[in-house]
Amino acid sequence: MIEFAPDIPRWRQVADVIRQRIHDGTYQPRTRVPSVLQLTEEFGIASVTAHKVHRALRAEGLIYTEPGMGSFVSKDLPK
């Protein structure tokens, strides 16, 4: 678990971690990113917060979600 800064929303801090993992290659294109449940367990956040993380990363074009399959790193990452 990370230590959260008190003045930055938690969803934003977790999104920063996942974004960094995508950019450093920890999560490769077309591979699964942590699910909402996995985010809640790893970071100790509420599921509502984890959903915000996924929404933010989708809005940035970093991930996409396949219903019933999960969320994956986008094939063509934005620069």
BAPA-978655 format. One record per residue (C-alpha): residue number from 0; residue in one letter; z, y, x. Coordinates in Angstrom, 1 decimal. Layout:
N
<rec><resi>NUM</resi><resn>a</resn><pz>Z</pz><py>Y</py><px>X</px></rec>
...
END
This chain:
79
<rec><resi>0</resi><resn>m</resn><pz>0.0</pz><py>0.0</py><px>0.0</px></rec>
<rec><resi>1</resi><resn>i</resn><pz>-0.7</pz><py>3.5</py><px>1.2</px></rec>
<rec><resi>2</resi><resn>e</resn><pz>1.8</pz><py>6.4</py><px>1.1</px></rec>
<rec><resi>3</resi><resn>f</resn><pz>0.5</pz><py>8.9</py><px>-1.4</px></rec>
<rec><resi>4</resi><resn>a</resn><pz>0.4</pz><py>12.6</py><px>-0.8</px></rec>
<rec><resi>5</resi><resn>p</resn><pz>2.3</pz><py>14.3</py><px>-3.6</px></rec>
<rec><resi>6</resi><resn>d</resn><pz>-0.1</pz><py>17.1</py><px>-4.2</px></rec>
<rec><resi>7</resi><resn>i</resn><pz>-3.4</pz><py>15.1</py><px>-4.6</px></rec>
<rec><resi>8</resi><resn>p</resn><pz>-4.0</pz><py>12.9</py><px>-7.6</px></rec>
<rec><resi>9</resi><resn>r</resn><pz>-3.6</pz><py>9.2</py><px>-6.8</px></rec>
<rec><resi>10</resi><resn>w</resn><pz>-7.0</pz><py>8.2</py><px>-8.2</px></rec>
<rec><resi>11</resi><resn>r</resn><pz>-8.6</pz><py>10.6</py><px>-5.7</px></rec>
<rec><resi>12</resi><resn>q</resn><pz>-6.7</pz><py>9.2</py><px>-2.8</px></rec>
<rec><resi>13</resi><resn>v</resn><pz>-7.6</pz><py>5.6</py><px>-3.7</px></rec>
<rec><resi>14</resi><resn>a</resn><pz>-11.2</pz><py>6.6</py><px>-4.2</px></rec>
<rec><resi>15</resi><resn>d</resn><pz>-11.1</pz><py>8.2</py><px>-0.7</px></rec>
<rec><resi>16</resi><resn>v</resn><pz>-10.0</pz><py>4.8</py><px>0.7</px></rec>
<rec><resi>17</resi><resn>i</resn><pz>-12.6</pz><py>2.8</py><px>-1.1</px></rec>
<rec><resi>18</resi><resn>r</resn><pz>-15.3</pz><py>5.4</py><px>-0.2</px></rec>
<rec><resi>19</resi><resn>q</resn><pz>-14.3</pz><py>5.1</py><px>3.5</px></rec>
<rec><resi>20</resi><resn>r</resn><pz>-14.5</pz><py>1.3</py><px>3.3</px></rec>
<rec><resi>21</resi><resn>i</resn><pz>-18.0</pz><py>1.6</py><px>1.9</px></rec>
<rec><resi>22</resi><resn>h</resn><pz>-19.1</pz><py>4.1</py><px>4.6</px></rec>
<rec><resi>23</resi><resn>d</resn><pz>-17.6</pz><py>2.1</py><px>7.4</px></rec>
<rec><resi>24</resi><resn>g</resn><pz>-19.2</pz><py>-1.1</py><px>6.3</px></rec>
<rec><resi>25</resi><resn>t</resn><pz>-16.1</pz><py>-3.0</py><px>5.1</px></rec>
<rec><resi>26</resi><resn>y</resn><pz>-17.9</pz><py>-3.2</py><px>1.8</px></rec>
<rec><resi>27</resi><resn>q</resn><pz>-21.6</pz><py>-3.9</py><px>2.3</px></rec>
<rec><resi>28</resi><resn>p</resn><pz>-24.4</pz><py>-3.0</py><px>-0.2</px></rec>
<rec><resi>29</resi><resn>r</resn><pz>-24.5</pz><py>-5.4</py><px>-3.2</px></rec>
<rec><resi>30</resi><resn>t</resn><pz>-21.1</pz><py>-6.8</py><px>-2.4</px></rec>
<rec><resi>31</resi><resn>r</resn><pz>-18.2</pz><py>-6.7</py><px>-4.8</px></rec>
<rec><resi>32</resi><resn>v</resn><pz>-15.6</pz><py>-3.9</py><px>-4.6</px></rec>
<rec><resi>33</resi><resn>p</resn><pz>-12.0</pz><py>-4.5</py><px>-5.7</px></rec>
<rec><resi>34</resi><resn>s</resn><pz>-11.6</pz><py>-4.9</py><px>-9.5</px></rec>
<rec><resi>35</resi><resn>v</resn><pz>-9.3</pz><py>-2.7</py><px>-11.5</px></rec>
<rec><resi>36</resi><resn>l</resn><pz>-6.7</pz><py>-5.4</py><px>-11.3</px></rec>
<rec><resi>37</resi><resn>q</resn><pz>-7.1</pz><py>-5.7</py><px>-7.5</px></rec>
<rec><resi>38</resi><resn>l</resn><pz>-6.8</pz><py>-2.0</py><px>-7.1</px></rec>
<rec><resi>39</resi><resn>t</resn><pz>-3.6</pz><py>-1.9</py><px>-9.2</px></rec>
<rec><resi>40</resi><resn>e</resn><pz>-2.1</pz><py>-4.7</py><px>-7.0</px></rec>
<rec><resi>41</resi><resn>e</resn><pz>-3.2</pz><py>-3.3</py><px>-3.7</px></rec>
<rec><resi>42</resi><resn>f</resn><pz>-2.3</pz><py>0.3</py><px>-4.2</px></rec>
<rec><resi>43</resi><resn>g</resn><pz>0.5</pz><py>0.0</py><px>-6.8</px></rec>
<rec><resi>44</resi><resn>i</resn><pz>-1.3</pz><py>2.2</py><px>-9.3</px></rec>
<rec><resi>45</resi><resn>a</resn><pz>-1.7</pz><py>2.0</py><px>-13.1</px></rec>
<rec><resi>46</resi><resn>s</resn><pz>-4.9</pz><py>0.4</py><px>-14.5</px></rec>
<rec><resi>47</resi><resn>v</resn><pz>-5.8</pz><py>3.8</py><px>-16.1</px></rec>
<rec><resi>48</resi><resn>t</resn><pz>-5.7</pz><py>5.2</py><px>-12.5</px></rec>
<rec><resi>49</resi><resn>a</resn><pz>-7.8</pz><py>2.3</py><px>-11.2</px></rec>
<rec><resi>50</resi><resn>h</resn><pz>-10.4</pz><py>2.9</py><px>-13.9</px></rec>
<rec><resi>51</resi><resn>k</resn><pz>-10.6</pz><py>6.6</py><px>-12.8</px></rec>
<rec><resi>52</resi><resn>v</resn><pz>-11.4</pz><py>5.4</py><px>-9.3</px></rec>
<rec><resi>53</resi><resn>h</resn><pz>-14.3</pz><py>3.2</py><px>-10.5</px></rec>
<rec><resi>54</resi><resn>r</resn><pz>-15.6</pz><py>6.0</py><px>-12.7</px></rec>
<rec><resi>55</resi><resn>a</resn><pz>-15.5</pz><py>8.5</py><px>-9.8</px></rec>
<rec><resi>56</resi><resn>l</resn><pz>-17.3</pz><py>6.2</py><px>-7.4</px></rec>
<rec><resi>57</resi><resn>r</resn><pz>-19.9</pz><py>5.3</py><px>-10.1</px></rec>
<rec><resi>58</resi><resn>a</resn><pz>-20.5</pz><py>9.0</py><px>-10.7</px></rec>
<rec><resi>59</resi><resn>e</resn><pz>-21.1</pz><py>9.5</py><px>-6.9</px></rec>
<rec><resi>60</resi><resn>g</resn><pz>-23.6</pz><py>6.6</py><px>-6.9</px></rec>
<rec><resi>61</resi><resn>l</resn><pz>-21.5</pz><py>4.6</py><px>-4.5</px></rec>
<rec><resi>62</resi><resn>i</resn><pz>-21.0</pz><py>1.7</py><px>-6.9</px></rec>
<rec><resi>63</resi><resn>y</resn><pz>-22.5</pz><py>0.2</py><px>-10.0</px></rec>
<rec><resi>64</resi><resn>t</resn><pz>-21.0</pz><py>-2.1</py><px>-12.6</px></rec>
<rec><resi>65</resi><resn>e</resn><pz>-22.5</pz><py>-5.2</py><px>-14.1</px></rec>
<rec><resi>66</resi><resn>p</resn><pz>-20.8</pz><py>-6.0</py><px>-17.4</px></rec>
<rec><resi>67</resi><resn>g</resn><pz>-19.0</pz><py>-9.4</py><px>-17.1</px></rec>
<rec><resi>68</resi><resn>m</resn><pz>-19.7</pz><py>-9.6</py><px>-13.4</px></rec>
<rec><resi>69</resi><resn>g</resn><pz>-17.8</pz><py>-6.8</py><px>-11.7</px></rec>
<rec><resi>70</resi><resn>s</resn><pz>-18.5</pz><py>-3.7</py><px>-9.6</px></rec>
<rec><resi>71</resi><resn>f</resn><pz>-20.6</pz><py>-3.7</py><px>-6.5</px></rec>
<rec><resi>72</resi><resn>v</resn><pz>-21.6</pz><py>-1.3</py><px>-3.7</px></rec>
<rec><resi>73</resi><resn>s</resn><pz>-24.9</pz><py>0.4</py><px>-4.5</px></rec>
<rec><resi>74</resi><resn>k</resn><pz>-28.0</pz><py>-0.9</py><px>-2.6</px></rec>
<rec><resi>75</resi><resn>d</resn><pz>-29.1</pz><py>2.7</py><px>-1.8</px></rec>
<rec><resi>76</resi><resn>l</resn><pz>-26.1</pz><py>4.7</py><px>-0.9</px></rec>
<rec><resi>77</resi><resn>p</resn><pz>-26.3</pz><py>8.5</py><px>-1.2</px></rec>
<rec><resi>78</resi><resn>k</resn><pz>-26.0</pz><py>10.4</py><px>2.0</px></rec>
END
